[in-house]
Amino acid sequence: MKKQQVVEALVEAGTYSPALDLLIEIYLDAYEEYAKDRSEKLRKELAKYLGQLGLDGKNKDLIKKSGVLLEKSKEEPPEEKPAAETNKLLQFRQRMSK
């Protein structure tokens, strides 16, 4: 059940890969140990594994909006500034060629 939660979180974040299965298993083993003995050392170890999985909240490419994780690049369309700069260059060249 806990594994399914982790996999779903990774899928929702768009970062799941079967290559992460081993790290997920290591995280789950550490979680079981933490559930038995809630020590600071084990909590830090869990946080480290969550960070390695990209689920620690420090991933700045992801934001949470209405319960769904979205990539910032998908949420906000990129500005088309390079095209405007190209147009300015063309305008300059046209003026200089006259």
Phi and psi restraints in degrees (range 20) as a CNS / XPLOR table:
assign (resid 1 and name C) (resid 2 and name N)
       (resid 2 and name CA) (resid 2 and name C) 1.0 -64.9 20.0 2
assign (resid 2 and name N) (resid 2 and name CA)
       (resid 2 and name C) (resid 3 and name N) 1.0 -37.0 20.0 2
assign (resid 2 and name C) (resid 3 and name N)
       (resid 3 and name CA) (resid 3 and name C) 1.0 -61.9 20.0 2
assign (resid 3 and name N) (resid 3 and name CA)
       (resid 3 and name C) (resid 4 and name N) 1.0 -41.5 20.0 2
assign (resid 3 and name C) (resid 4 and name N)
       (resid 4 and name CA) (resid 4 and name C) 1.0 -62.1 20.0 2
assign (resid 4 and name N) (resid 4 and name CA)
       (resid 4 and name C) (resid 5 and name N) 1.0 -38.7 20.0 2
assign (resid 4 and name C) (resid 5 and name N)
       (resid 5 and name CA) (resid 5 and name C) 1.0 -61.6 20.0 2
assign (resid 5 and name N) (resid 5 and name CA)
       (resid 5 and name C) (resid 6 and name N) 1.0 -44.7 20.0 2
assign (resid 5 and name C) (resid 6 and name N)
       (resid 6 and name CA) (resid 6 and name C) 1.0 -65.1 20.0 2
assign (resid 6 and name N) (resid 6 and name CA)
       (resid 6 and name C) (resid 7 and name N) 1.0 -45.8 20.0 2
assign (resid 6 and name C) (resid 7 and name N)
       (resid 7 and name CA) (resid 7 and name C) 1.0 -62.3 20.0 2
assign (resid 7 and name N) (resid 7 and name CA)
       (resid 7 and name C) (resid 8 and name N) 1.0 -43.4 20.0 2
assign (resid 7 and name C) (resid 8 and name N)
       (resid 8 and name CA) (resid 8 and name C) 1.0 -62.7 20.0 2
assign (resid 8 and name N) (resid 8 and name CA)
       (resid 8 and name C) (resid 9 and name N) 1.0 -39.4 20.0 2
assign (resid 8 and name C) (resid 9 and name N)
       (resid 9 and name CA) (resid 9 and name C) 1.0 -64.2 20.0 2
assign (resid 9 and name N) (resid 9 and name CA)
       (resid 9 and name C) (resid 10 and name N) 1.0 -40.8 20.0 2
assign (resid 9 and name C) (resid 10 and name N)
       (resid 10 and name CA) (resid 10 and name C) 1.0 -67.7 20.0 2
assign (resid 10 and name N) (resid 10 and name CA)
       (resid 10 and name C) (resid 11 and name N) 1.0 -39.9 20.0 2
assign (resid 10 and name C) (resid 11 and name N)
       (resid 11 and name CA) (resid 11 and name C) 1.0 -64.0 20.0 2
assign (resid 11 and name N) (resid 11 and name CA)
       (resid 11 and name C) (resid 12 and name N) 1.0 -44.7 20.0 2
assign (resid 11 and name C) (resid 12 and name N)
       (resid 12 and name CA) (resid 12 and name C) 1.0 -61.4 20.0 2
assign (resid 12 and name N) (resid 12 and name CA)
       (resid 12 and name C) (resid 13 and name N) 1.0 -36.3 20.0 2
assign (resid 12 and name C) (resid 13 and name N)
       (resid 13 and name CA) (resid 13 and name C) 1.0 -78.6 20.0 2
assign (resid 13 and name N) (resid 13 and name CA)
       (resid 13 and name C) (resid 14 and name N) 1.0 -10.9 20.0 2
assign (resid 13 and name C) (resid 14 and name N)
       (resid 14 and name CA) (resid 14 and name C) 1.0 76.9 20.0 2
assign (resid 14 and name N) (resid 14 and name CA)
       (resid 14 and name C) (resid 15 and name N) 1.0 23.2 20.0 2
assign (resid 14 and name C) (resid 15 and name N)
       (resid 15 and name CA) (resid 15 and name C) 1.0 -120.5 20.0 2
assign (resid 15 and name N) (resid 15 and name CA)
       (resid 15 and name C) (resid 16 and name N) 1.0 8.6 20.0 2
assign (resid 15 and name C) (resid 16 and name N)
       (resid 16 and name CA) (resid 16 and name C) 1.0 -73.1 20.0 2
assign (resid 16 and name N) (resid 16 and name CA)
       (resid 16 and name C) (resid 17 and name N) 1.0 139.7 20.0 2
assign (resid 16 and name C) (resid 17 and name N)
       (resid 17 and name CA) (resid 17 and name C) 1.0 -148.4 20.0 2
assign (resid 17 and name N) (resid 17 and name CA)
       (resid 17 and name C) (resid 18 and name N) 1.0 143.2 20.0 2
assign (resid 17 and name C) (resid 18 and name N)
       (resid 18 and name CA) (resid 18 and name C) 1.0 -57.9 20.0 2
assign (resid 18 and name N) (resid 18 and name CA)
       (resid 18 and name C) (resid 19 and name N) 1.0 -21.8 20.0 2
assign (resid 18 and name C) (resid 19 and name N)
       (resid 19 and name CA) (resid 19 and name C) 1.0 -64.8 20.0 2
assign (resid 19 and name N) (resid 19 and name CA)
       (resid 19 and name C) (resid 20 and name N) 1.0 -19.9 20.0 2
assign (resid 19 and name C) (resid 20 and name N)
       (resid 20 and name CA) (resid 20 and name C) 1.0 -83.6 20.0 2
assign (resid 20 and name N) (resid 20 and name CA)
       (resid 20 and name C) (resid 21 and name N) 1.0 -7.0 20.0 2
assign (resid 20 and name C) (resid 21 and name N)
       (resid 21 and name CA) (resid 21 and name C) 1.0 -56.3 20.0 2
assign (resid 21 and name N) (resid 21 and name CA)
       (resid 21 and name C) (resid 22 and name N) 1.0 -40.6 20.0 2
assign (resid 21 and name C) (resid 22 and name N)
       (resid 22 and name CA) (resid 22 and name C) 1.0 -64.5 20.0 2
assign (resid 22 and name N) (resid 22 and name CA)
       (resid 22 and name C) (resid 23 and name N) 1.0 -44.2 20.0 2
assign (resid 22 and name C) (resid 23 and name N)
       (resid 23 and name CA) (resid 23 and name C) 1.0 -65.0 20.0 2
assign (resid 23 and name N) (resid 23 and name CA)
       (resid 23 and name C) (resid 24 and name N) 1.0 -35.5 20.0 2
assign (resid 23 and name C) (resid 24 and name N)
       (resid 24 and name CA) (resid 24 and name C) 1.0 -62.9 20.0 2
assign (resid 24 and name N) (resid 24 and name CA)
       (resid 24 and name C) (resid 25 and name N) 1.0 -43.5 20.0 2
assign (resid 24 and name C) (resid 25 and name N)
       (resid 25 and name CA) (resid 25 and name C) 1.0 -62.6 20.0 2
assign (resid 25 and name N) (resid 25 and name CA)
       (resid 25 and name C) (resid 26 and name N) 1.0 -41.1 20.0 2
assign (resid 25 and name C) (resid 26 and name N)
       (resid 26 and name CA) (resid 26 and name C) 1.0 -63.2 20.0 2
assign (resid 26 and name N) (resid 26 and name CA)
       (resid 26 and name C) (resid 27 and name N) 1.0 -42.5 20.0 2
assign (resid 26 and name C) (resid 27 and name N)
       (resid 27 and name CA) (resid 27 and name C) 1.0 -60.9 20.0 2
assign (resid 27 and name N) (resid 27 and name CA)
       (resid 27 and name C) (resid 28 and name N) 1.0 -43.7 20.0 2
assign (resid 27 and name C) (resid 28 and name N)
       (resid 28 and name CA) (resid 28 and name C) 1.0 -64.8 20.0 2
assign (resid 28 and name N) (resid 28 and name CA)
       (resid 28 and name C) (resid 29 and name N) 1.0 -38.0 20.0 2
assign (resid 28 and name C) (resid 29 and name N)
       (resid 29 and name CA) (resid 29 and name C) 1.0 -63.0 20.0 2
assign (resid 29 and name N) (resid 29 and name CA)
       (resid 29 and name C) (resid 30 and name N) 1.0 -43.8 20.0 2
assign (resid 29 and name C) (resid 30 and name N)
       (resid 30 and name CA) (resid 30 and name C) 1.0 -64.9 20.0 2
assign (resid 30 and name N) (resid 30 and name CA)
       (resid 30 and name C) (resid 31 and name N) 1.0 -35.2 20.0 2
assign (resid 30 and name C) (resid 31 and name N)
       (resid 31 and name CA) (resid 31 and name C) 1.0 -65.3 20.0 2
assign (resid 31 and name N) (resid 31 and name CA)
       (resid 31 and name C) (resid 32 and name N) 1.0 -41.4 20.0 2
assign (resid 31 and name C) (resid 32 and name N)
       (resid 32 and name CA) (resid 32 and name C) 1.0 -61.9 20.0 2
assign (resid 32 and name N) (resid 32 and name CA)
       (resid 32 and name C) (resid 33 and name N) 1.0 -41.8 20.0 2
assign (resid 32 and name C) (resid 33 and name N)
       (resid 33 and name CA) (resid 33 and name C) 1.0 -63.4 20.0 2
assign (resid 33 and name N) (resid 33 and name CA)
       (resid 33 and name C) (resid 34 and name N) 1.0 -41.9 20.0 2
assign (resid 33 and name C) (resid 34 and name N)
       (resid 34 and name CA) (resid 34 and name C) 1.0 -65.1 20.0 2
assign (resid 34 and name N) (resid 34 and name CA)
       (resid 34 and name C) (resid 35 and name N) 1.0 -37.8 20.0 2
assign (resid 34 and name C) (resid 35 and name N)
       (resid 35 and name CA) (resid 35 and name C) 1.0 -63.1 20.0 2
assign (resid 35 and name N) (resid 35 and name CA)
       (resid 35 and name C) (resid 36 and name N) 1.0 -32.7 20.0 2
assign (resid 35 and name C) (resid 36 and name N)
       (resid 36 and name CA) (resid 36 and name C) 1.0 -77.9 20.0 2
assign (resid 36 and name N) (resid 36 and name CA)
       (resid 36 and name C) (resid 37 and name N) 1.0 -43.6 20.0 2
assign (resid 36 and name C) (resid 37 and name N)
       (resid 37 and name CA) (resid 37 and name C) 1.0 -132.8 20.0 2
assign (resid 37 and name N) (resid 37 and name CA)
       (resid 37 and name C) (resid 38 and name N) 1.0 93.6 20.0 2
assign (resid 37 and name C) (resid 38 and name N)
       (resid 38 and name CA) (resid 38 and name C) 1.0 -74.8 20.0 2
assign (resid 38 and name N) (resid 38 and name CA)
       (resid 38 and name C) (resid 39 and name N) 1.0 78.2 20.0 2
assign (resid 38 and name C) (resid 39 and name N)
       (resid 39 and name CA) (resid 39 and name C) 1.0 -102.9 20.0 2
assign (resid 39 and name N) (resid 39 and name CA)
       (resid 39 and name C) (resid 40 and name N) 1.0 160.6 20.0 2
assign (resid 39 and name C) (resid 40 and name N)
       (resid 40 and name CA) (resid 40 and name C) 1.0 -64.2 20.0 2
assign (resid 40 and name N) (resid 40 and name CA)
       (resid 40 and name C) (resid 41 and name N) 1.0 -38.7 20.0 2
assign (resid 40 and name C) (resid 41 and name N)
       (resid 41 and name CA) (resid 41 and name C) 1.0 -60.7 20.0 2
assign (resid 41 and name N) (resid 41 and name CA)
       (resid 41 and name C) (resid 42 and name N) 1.0 -45.6 20.0 2
assign (resid 41 and name C) (resid 42 and name N)
       (resid 42 and name CA) (resid 42 and name C) 1.0 -69.5 20.0 2
assign (resid 42 and name N) (resid 42 and name CA)
       (resid 42 and name C) (resid 43 and name N) 1.0 -33.4 20.0 2
assign (resid 42 and name C) (resid 43 and name N)
       (resid 43 and name CA) (resid 43 and name C) 1.0 -63.5 20.0 2
assign (resid 43 and name N) (resid 43 and name CA)
       (resid 43 and name C) (resid 44 and name N) 1.0 -42.8 20.0 2
assign (resid 43 and name C) (resid 44 and name N)
       (resid 44 and name CA) (resid 44 and name C) 1.0 -65.7 20.0 2
assign (resid 44 and name N) (resid 44 and name CA)
       (resid 44 and name C) (resid 45 and name N) 1.0 -36.8 20.0 2
assign (resid 44 and name C) (resid 45 and name N)
       (resid 45 and name CA) (resid 45 and name C) 1.0 -64.4 20.0 2
assign (resid 45 and name N) (resid 45 and name CA)
       (resid 45 and name C) (resid 46 and name N) 1.0 -42.7 20.0 2
assign (resid 45 and name C) (resid 46 and name N)
       (resid 46 and name CA) (resid 46 and name C) 1.0 -60.9 20.0 2
assign (resid 46 and name N) (resid 46 and name CA)
       (resid 46 and name C) (resid 47 and name N) 1.0 -44.0 20.0 2
assign (resid 46 and name C) (resid 47 and name N)
       (resid 47 and name CA) (resid 47 and name C) 1.0 -61.5 20.0 2
assign (resid 47 and name N) (resid 47 and name CA)
       (resid 47 and name C) (resid 48 and name N) 1.0 -38.0 20.0 2
assign (resid 47 and name C) (resid 48 and name N)
       (resid 48 and name CA) (resid 48 and name C) 1.0 -63.0 20.0 2
assign (resid 48 and name N) (resid 48 and name CA)
       (resid 48 and name C) (resid 49 and name N) 1.0 -44.9 20.0 2
assign (resid 48 and name C) (resid 49 and name N)
       (resid 49 and name CA) (resid 49 and name C) 1.0 -66.7 20.0 2
assign (resid 49 and name N) (resid 49 and name CA)
       (resid 49 and name C) (resid 50 and name N) 1.0 -39.4 20.0 2
assign (resid 49 and name C) (resid 50 and name N)
       (resid 50 and name CA) (resid 50 and name C) 1.0 -61.8 20.0 2
assign (resid 50 and name N) (resid 50 and name CA)
       (resid 50 and name C) (resid 51 and name N) 1.0 -39.2 20.0 2
assign (resid 50 and name C) (resid 51 and name N)
       (resid 51 and name CA) (resid 51 and name C) 1.0 -63.2 20.0 2
assign (resid 51 and name N) (resid 51 and name CA)
       (resid 51 and name C) (resid 52 and name N) 1.0 -40.9 20.0 2
assign (resid 51 and name C) (resid 52 and name N)
       (resid 52 and name CA) (resid 52 and name C) 1.0 -66.1 20.0 2
assign (resid 52 and name N) (resid 52 and name CA)
       (resid 52 and name C) (resid 53 and name N) 1.0 -30.7 20.0 2
assign (resid 52 and name C) (resid 53 and name N)
       (resid 53 and name CA) (resid 53 and name C) 1.0 -81.2 20.0 2
assign (resid 53 and name N) (resid 53 and name CA)
       (resid 53 and name C) (resid 54 and name N) 1.0 -12.3 20.0 2
assign (resid 53 and name C) (resid 54 and name N)
       (resid 54 and name CA) (resid 54 and name C) 1.0 83.3 20.0 2
assign (resid 54 and name N) (resid 54 and name CA)
       (resid 54 and name C) (resid 55 and name N) 1.0 21.8 20.0 2
assign (resid 54 and name C) (resid 55 and name N)
       (resid 55 and name CA) (resid 55 and name C) 1.0 -114.3 20.0 2
assign (resid 55 and name N) (resid 55 and name CA)
       (resid 55 and name C) (resid 56 and name N) 1.0 24.9 20.0 2
assign (resid 55 and name C) (resid 56 and name N)
       (resid 56 and name CA) (resid 56 and name C) 1.0 -96.9 20.0 2
assign (resid 56 and name N) (resid 56 and name CA)
       (resid 56 and name C) (resid 57 and name N) 1.0 3.7 20.0 2
assign (resid 56 and name C) (resid 57 and name N)
       (resid 57 and name CA) (resid 57 and name C) 1.0 83.5 20.0 2
assign (resid 57 and name N) (resid 57 and name CA)
       (resid 57 and name C) (resid 58 and name N) 1.0 3.2 20.0 2
assign (resid 57 and name C) (resid 58 and name N)
       (resid 58 and name CA) (resid 58 and name C) 1.0 -97.8 20.0 2
assign (resid 58 and name N) (resid 58 and name CA)
       (resid 58 and name C) (resid 59 and name N) 1.0 -1.5 20.0 2
assign (resid 58 and name C) (resid 59 and name N)
       (resid 59 and name CA) (resid 59 and name C) 1.0 -76.6 20.0 2
assign (resid 59 and name N) (resid 59 and name CA)
       (resid 59 and name C) (resid 60 and name N) 1.0 104.3 20.0 2
assign (resid 59 and name C) (resid 60 and name N)
       (resid 60 and name CA) (resid 60 and name C) 1.0 -77.0 20.0 2
assign (resid 60 and name N) (resid 60 and name CA)
       (resid 60 and name C) (resid 61 and name N) 1.0 -10.2 20.0 2
assign (resid 60 and name C) (resid 61 and name N)
       (resid 61 and name CA) (resid 61 and name C) 1.0 -79.6 20.0 2
assign (resid 61 and name N) (resid 61 and name CA)
       (resid 61 and name C) (resid 62 and name N) 1.0 -11.1 20.0 2
assign (resid 61 and name C) (resid 62 and name N)
       (resid 62 and name CA) (resid 62 and name C) 1.0 -116.5 20.0 2
assign (resid 62 and name N) (resid 62 and name CA)
       (resid 62 and name C) (resid 63 and name N) 1.0 141.3 20.0 2
assign (resid 62 and name C) (resid 63 and name N)
       (resid 63 and name CA) (resid 63 and name C) 1.0 -130.7 20.0 2
assign (resid 63 and name N) (resid 63 and name CA)
       (resid 63 and name C) (resid 64 and name N) 1.0 159.4 20.0 2
assign (resid 63 and name C) (resid 64 and name N)
       (resid 64 and name CA) (resid 64 and name C) 1.0 -104.6 20.0 2
assign (resid 64 and name N) (resid 64 and name CA)
       (resid 64 and name C) (resid 65 and name N) 1.0 125.3 20.0 2
assign (resid 64 and name C) (resid 65 and name N)
       (resid 65 and name CA) (resid 65 and name C) 1.0 -137.6 20.0 2
assign (resid 65 and name N) (resid 65 and name CA)
       (resid 65 and name C) (resid 66 and name N) 1.0 119.7 20.0 2
assign (resid 65 and name C) (resid 66 and name N)
       (resid 66 and name CA) (resid 66 and name C) 1.0 48.9 20.0 2
assign (resid 66 and name N) (resid 66 and name CA)
       (resid 66 and name C) (resid 67 and name N) 1.0 43.2 20.0 2
assign (resid 66 and name C) (resid 67 and name N)
       (resid 67 and name CA) (resid 67 and name C) 1.0 80.5 20.0 2
assign (resid 67 and name N) (resid 67 and name CA)
       (resid 67 and name C) (resid 68 and name N) 1.0 1.5 20.0 2
assign (resid 67 and name C) (resid 68 and name N)
       (resid 68 and name CA) (resid 68 and name C) 1.0 -124.3 20.0 2
assign (resid 68 and name N) (resid 68 and name CA)
       (resid 68 and name C) (resid 69 and name N) 1.0 131.4 20.0 2
assign (resid 68 and name C) (resid 69 and name N)
       (resid 69 and name CA) (resid 69 and name C) 1.0 -79.4 20.0 2
assign (resid 69 and name N) (resid 69 and name CA)
       (resid 69 and name C) (resid 70 and name N) 1.0 132.1 20.0 2
assign (resid 69 and name C) (resid 70 and name N)
       (resid 70 and name CA) (resid 70 and name C) 1.0 -129.6 20.0 2
assign (resid 70 and name N) (resid 70 and name CA)
       (resid 70 and name C) (resid 71 and name N) 1.0 146.9 20.0 2
assign (resid 70 and name C) (resid 71 and name N)
       (resid 71 and name CA) (resid 71 and name C) 1.0 -75.5 20.0 2
assign (resid 71 and name N) (resid 71 and name CA)
       (resid 71 and name C) (resid 72 and name N) 1.0 143.2 20.0 2
assign (resid 71 and name C) (resid 72 and name N)
       (resid 72 and name CA) (resid 72 and name C) 1.0 -59.6 20.0 2
assign (resid 72 and name N) (resid 72 and name CA)
       (resid 72 and name C) (resid 73 and name N) 1.0 -37.6 20.0 2
assign (resid 72 and name C) (resid 73 and name N)
       (resid 73 and name CA) (resid 73 and name C) 1.0 -64.8 20.0 2
assign (resid 73 and name N) (resid 73 and name CA)
       (resid 73 and name C) (resid 74 and name N) 1.0 -28.6 20.0 2
assign (resid 73 and name C) (resid 74 and name N)
       (resid 74 and name CA) (resid 74 and name C) 1.0 -82.6 20.0 2
assign (resid 74 and name N) (resid 74 and name CA)
       (resid 74 and name C) (resid 75 and name N) 1.0 -27.1 20.0 2
assign (resid 74 and name C) (resid 75 and name N)
       (resid 75 and name CA) (resid 75 and name C) 1.0 -76.2 20.0 2
assign (resid 75 and name N) (resid 75 and name CA)
       (resid 75 and name C) (resid 76 and name N) 1.0 -44.8 20.0 2
assign (resid 75 and name C) (resid 76 and name N)
       (resid 76 and name CA) (resid 76 and name C) 1.0 -113.4 20.0 2
assign (resid 76 and name N) (resid 76 and name CA)
       (resid 76 and name C) (resid 77 and name N) 1.0 122.3 20.0 2
assign (resid 76 and name C) (resid 77 and name N)
       (resid 77 and name CA) (resid 77 and name C) 1.0 -67.6 20.0 2
assign (resid 77 and name N) (resid 77 and name CA)
       (resid 77 and name C) (resid 78 and name N) 1.0 142.5 20.0 2
assign (resid 77 and name C) (resid 78 and name N)
       (resid 78 and name CA) (resid 78 and name C) 1.0 -67.9 20.0 2
assign (resid 78 and name N) (resid 78 and name CA)
       (resid 78 and name C) (resid 79 and name N) 1.0 147.0 20.0 2
assign (resid 78 and name C) (resid 79 and name N)
       (resid 79 and name CA) (resid 79 and name C) 1.0 -72.5 20.0 2
assign (resid 79 and name N) (resid 79 and name CA)
       (resid 79 and name C) (resid 80 and name N) 1.0 148.3 20.0 2
assign (resid 79 and name C) (resid 80 and name N)
       (resid 80 and name CA) (resid 80 and name C) 1.0 -100.2 20.0 2
assign (resid 80 and name N) (resid 80 and name CA)
       (resid 80 and name C) (resid 81 and name N) 1.0 51.3 20.0 2
assign (resid 80 and name C) (resid 81 and name N)
       (resid 81 and name CA) (resid 81 and name C) 1.0 -69.1 20.0 2
assign (resid 81 and name N) (resid 81 and name CA)
       (resid 81 and name C) (resid 82 and name N) 1.0 -39.9 20.0 2
assign (resid 81 and name C) (resid 82 and name N)
       (resid 82 and name CA) (resid 82 and name C) 1.0 -57.8 20.0 2
assign (resid 82 and name N) (resid 82 and name CA)
       (resid 82 and name C) (resid 83 and name N) 1.0 -34.2 20.0 2
assign (resid 82 and name C) (resid 83 and name N)
       (resid 83 and name CA) (resid 83 and name C) 1.0 -65.2 20.0 2
assign (resid 83 and name N) (resid 83 and name CA)
       (resid 83 and name C) (resid 84 and name N) 1.0 -39.8 20.0 2
assign (resid 83 and name C) (resid 84 and name N)
       (resid 84 and name CA) (resid 84 and name C) 1.0 -64.9 20.0 2
assign (resid 84 and name N) (resid 84 and name CA)
       (resid 84 and name C) (resid 85 and name N) 1.0 -39.4 20.0 2
assign (resid 84 and name C) (resid 85 and name N)
       (resid 85 and name CA) (resid 85 and name C) 1.0 -65.4 20.0 2
assign (resid 85 and name N) (resid 85 and name CA)
       (resid 85 and name C) (resid 86 and name N) 1.0 -37.4 20.0 2
assign (resid 85 and name C) (resid 86 and name N)
       (resid 86 and name CA) (resid 86 and name C) 1.0 -64.6 20.0 2
assign (resid 86 and name N) (resid 86 and name CA)
       (resid 86 and name C) (resid 87 and name N) 1.0 -41.1 20.0 2
assign (resid 86 and name C) (resid 87 and name N)
       (resid 87 and name CA) (resid 87 and name C) 1.0 -61.9 20.0 2
assign (resid 87 and name N) (resid 87 and name CA)
       (resid 87 and name C) (resid 88 and name N) 1.0 -40.5 20.0 2
assign (resid 87 and name C) (resid 88 and name N)
       (resid 88 and name CA) (resid 88 and name C) 1.0 -62.9 20.0 2
assign (resid 88 and name N) (resid 88 and name CA)
       (resid 88 and name C) (resid 89 and name N) 1.0 -39.4 20.0 2
assign (resid 88 and name C) (resid 89 and name N)
       (resid 89 and name CA) (resid 89 and name C) 1.0 -64.6 20.0 2
assign (resid 89 and name N) (resid 89 and name CA)
       (resid 89 and name C) (resid 90 and name N) 1.0 -42.8 20.0 2
assign (resid 89 and name C) (resid 90 and name N)
       (resid 90 and name CA) (resid 90 and name C) 1.0 -63.1 20.0 2
assign (resid 90 and name N) (resid 90 and name CA)
       (resid 90 and name C) (resid 91 and name N) 1.0 -42.1 20.0 2
assign (resid 90 and name C) (resid 91 and name N)
       (resid 91 and name CA) (resid 91 and name C) 1.0 -61.5 20.0 2
assign (resid 91 and name N) (resid 91 and name CA)
       (resid 91 and name C) (resid 92 and name N) 1.0 -42.5 20.0 2
assign (resid 91 and name C) (resid 92 and name N)
       (resid 92 and name CA) (resid 92 and name C) 1.0 -62.5 20.0 2
assign (resid 92 and name N) (resid 92 and name CA)
       (resid 92 and name C) (resid 93 and name N) 1.0 -45.1 20.0 2
assign (resid 92 and name C) (resid 93 and name N)
       (resid 93 and name CA) (resid 93 and name C) 1.0 -63.6 20.0 2
assign (resid 93 and name N) (resid 93 and name CA)
       (resid 93 and name C) (resid 94 and name N) 1.0 -38.1 20.0 2
assign (resid 93 and name C) (resid 94 and name N)
       (resid 94 and name CA) (resid 94 and name C) 1.0 -65.1 20.0 2
assign (resid 94 and name N) (resid 94 and name CA)
       (resid 94 and name C) (resid 95 and name N) 1.0 -41.4 20.0 2
assign (resid 94 and name C) (resid 95 and name N)
       (resid 95 and name CA) (resid 95 and name C) 1.0 -64.4 20.0 2
assign (resid 95 and name N) (resid 95 and name CA)
       (resid 95 and name C) (resid 96 and name N) 1.0 -39.4 20.0 2
assign (resid 95 and name C) (resid 96 and name N)
       (resid 96 and name CA) (resid 96 and name C) 1.0 -72.5 20.0 2
assign (resid 96 and name N) (resid 96 and name CA)
       (resid 96 and name C) (resid 97 and name N) 1.0 -27.9 20.0 2
assign (resid 96 and name C) (resid 97 and name N)
       (resid 97 and name CA) (resid 97 and name C) 1.0 -81.4 20.0 2
assign (resid 97 and name N) (resid 97 and name CA)
       (resid 97 and name C) (resid 98 and name N) 1.0 -11.8 20.0 2
